[in-house]
Amino acid sequence: MVLLIAFVALSYSTAQGFTNLSDCLVTTDIGKFTYRVRDARLGNACGVVGGADHFKLDHVDSICNGRYSNLSEIRGLPLEEAEEKSLSVHVEVTQHTGGDSDKWLLHEVDADFRTYYGIPGKSYGPEKIEGQTILVDSAGGNDYRWLSGNKIIKIEYIDLQMTKSEPLEVVKAYLAKNPSTIAPFTLQELRNSANVTKWIKEEIDRRLWLCDKWNAQSQAGSVRQADLIYNLLRSMEVFLNYRQKYYGVAAKSDLEALFDYKQKNDVASIQTKLKEYKTWWAKHKDKRIRL
């Protein structure tokens, strides 16, 4: 499972939502896990949903990063044994303030646990901890995520051999600080065709919505034409690939046409295609798809 860390571009300037680390992090040791003061950071970024193309131009998201390790547990052990038992836990808490952008947060949070075409990964599913529902991916360690209102909490550690105990005391401490607002659901519900279909159609909706958001910013004079074209085509390509996969409409000629428009900086033709896709979707979104 690809982690979203690579997509998170942090800018540690003055944060707009959190004003100090204690707003977002547990700034004390948690059980056997030592809080790494020097590793804590506060800044502005959209966090794990950045890889899902979370729209961020109309707002500023605030983010905290912290780390905990079981130093007290392994201190004094022989080097090889200490390395085998060492566990470092990374925590990321993001405060989103995006208005209508935040309606997609849950969708964007679990997008990283799905294939490109929206199918839940084999190692991904819901778990209940302290009676609260969170999302967990267990590939090579655990990646725990949940929403608390418009905040996203992510806790992860790496354990490629899957031999170490889960840092549940850290997860529980953050659930106490930021209770999950995810409605309970089961693994069977996650994977049934009705819910998979719902997610796929919502991704198509979101991609066309993203195009509208970029167009609005362009009309307001807030983005360069090159950025507009790049971001429109990113979402339009997803739309075309999903339409081909689930509705059987060939994408090749449209993708070639869009590439040609990009080379010519032909915004007008791109916008014409976008209007065509939105009209098509309005007529077909309620139809059954082929999973």
N, C-alpha and C positions, 0 to 999 in steps of 0.2 A: 504494500500500500504506500503510495507516494505521500510523503508528509508535506504540509504546507509551509514549513519553515522557510524553504527556498524562495517562497513568494513574498515573504513579509519584509518590506523595506522600511526599517524603523528610522524615524527622525526624532532624536531625543531632544526636542526643544520643549518649551513650556507647554504642558498639556492643557487642553481646554475643558476636560471633564473632571479627571482626578487632579487634586491639588497636591497630594503627598502620597507616599507609598502606602501608608496605612489605610488610605481610602480603598485600595484595591488588593493589597497583599496582606497575608498573615505575617507580620514582621517579627515573629518570635519562633523559637524552635517548636517543632510539632512532634511530640513523642521522641523517637530515636533520630528524627531528622533535624539536622542543624540548618537554620536559616543562614544563607550565604549573603551577608549584607553587601559585600562588594559587587556581587553579581546583579543586584536589583537595579532596575531601570524604569523610568517614567517618561512617556513622550506621546507623540501623535502618530498614529497609524491605524489602519483598519484591521490588522491582525489576521487571523487564520482565514477569514473570508475574502482576503485580497485575491487569492488564486481563483475565486469564483467570479471575479470581476464585480465585486461589490461597488456600487456607484458612490463615489466619495467627493465629487466636485462641489456639491452644495452643502457640505458640512465637514466638521473636523472630528475625527474619532480619537479617543484617548486610550492609551495602552500602558499596562504595567507588565514587566517581566521579572520573575524571581526564580531562585533556585534553592533547593534543599538537598542535603546529602547525609548519608548515614555514617559520618566520620567517627562519631563516638562509638559506634558499634564495631568498626573495623580497626580502630587505632590500636597499635601494638601487635597486630597479627602479622605473620610472615607475609612478605610482599605478594607472593603468588596467591595466597588465600585471601588477602585483602582485596586484590584486584578481582578475584572471583566473586566476592561478596559485596563489593562496593555498588552503591546505587545512587544515582543522581536524578533528581526529579525537577523537571522544568514546569513552571506555572506561567500562564499568560492570561491576563484579564483585560478585556477590551470593552470600553464604554462607547456604544454607538449612539449617535445623535442625528440620525439621517432622515427623520420624518418618514416619508413614504418608502424610503430605501429600507427601513428596518422591517417592513412587512415580509421581506424575503430572508430574514436572518436565519431562521431554522432551516429553510431550504438550502441556504448557502453553507451553513455549518456542517451539514452531513453530505454535501456534494463531494467532499474530498474522500469520503468512504464509499463512493460509488464509482462504477466504470464511467467512461466518457459518455456512454449512452444511458446513464441513469440507473443501472442495475446495482443493487446493494452488494458490496463485497462480501465474500464468504466469512471473513473474520470480523464483520461489523454487526452490531446488534444493540438493543436497549438493555440496560441493567437497572435494577432498583437497589439503591444504597441509602440507608436511613429513610426508607420509604419514599425516596424521590427518584424520578426517572432521569437517567443520563444516557448519553450515547457513548459506546465504547468500541474501539477497534483494537484487536489484540494481535496484530501482526508485528512480530519482533519487539515485543514490549506492549504496553498499553497506552492508548491515547484516549483520555476521557474528556468529553465535552458536554456542556449544557448551556442553556440560556437561563438567565435570571433577569427577567424583564428584557431590557434592550442591552444587557451585558452578556458577553460570551466568556465562559471560563473554559480554559483548556489546560489539562494536566497530562504530562507525558513522561515516560522513561523508556530507555532502550534496554532490552533483554533478548538478544537474538537467540539464545539457547532456551529461553522461557523456563529458567530454573529459579528465578528470584521471587520472593514474596511481593505481592502488590503493595504499594504504599497507600493503603486504604486510609490510614490516619490523616494523610495529607488531603485526600479527596474529601473525607468527612469534615475536616476543618474548613474547607472552602465551601462545602455545601451549607455549613452552619452560617458562614459569612454571606454567602450568595445562594439562597435556596433556588432549586431548579423550578422553572415555570413551564417545563415541558410536560404536556399531558401524558399520562401513562399509555403505553402501547406495548404490544408483544412482538416477539421476533416473527411469529407467523403473520401478524398484521403488516410488519415492515416488508415482508417478502411476497405477500399475496398480489395477484395481478391487478386488483383494483387500486391498491396503494402505489404500486410501481407505475401504473398508467397515470395516476394523478400527479406523481412527481415529474414524469416525463412531460406531460402537458403544461405543468407549471414552469418547467424550464424553458419551454418554447415561449410561453407568455412572458417570462422574465427577460428573455433575450430581446423580444420585440419592445418591451418596456424600456430596456436599456438603450435601445436605439432612439426612442423618443426622448429619453433624458439627455443623451448627447446632442440631439438636435436642438433641444431647448437651450442648452448651454451655448451652442454655436450661434443661435439667434440672439442670445444676450451678449455676444461678443466675448465670451469667456474662454473659448478654446481656439487653437489654431486649426486651419483646414486639414493639415496633415494628421493631427490627432483625431479630428472628427472622422476622417476616412478610415483610419486604422481601427478605431473602436467600433464604428458601424460594421465594418467588414468582419471583425472578430465574432460579433453576435449573429450577423447574417449567415456566416459560414456554419455556425452551430445549428441555426434554424434549418438550413438546407440539408445538412447531414442527418438531422433528426427526421426531417420530412421524408428523406429517402429511406432511412432505416425503418420507420414506423408507418409510413403511408405509401411507400412504393413509388415516389416521384423522383425520377433521376435528377441528380444534382450537378453532374459534370458540366453541362453547357452553361448553367447559371454561374458556377464557380469560375469557369473560364471567362465569362463576360465580366464578372466583378473584378477579376484580376486585371483585365484590360482597362476597365474604368479607373482602377487604382493607378495604373501606370500613366494614364492620361490626366489624372486629377479631375476626373469627370464626376463631380459631386451630383450634378443634376440627374445623371443616369443612375447613379447609386440610389438616390432618393426615389426615383421612379420605381426601381426594383423593390425597394423597401415598402412602398405603398402597395405594390402588387402582392407581396408576401403577407402583409397585414390583411388585405382583402381575402386572400386565399385562406388564411388561418381563421378568420371570422366565419367562413362558410364550413370549415372542416373540423374545428376544434372539438365539437361534440360527437364526432364519429369515432368508432372503435379503431384501435390501433392493433398492429400485428407485433406482439411481443416475441 
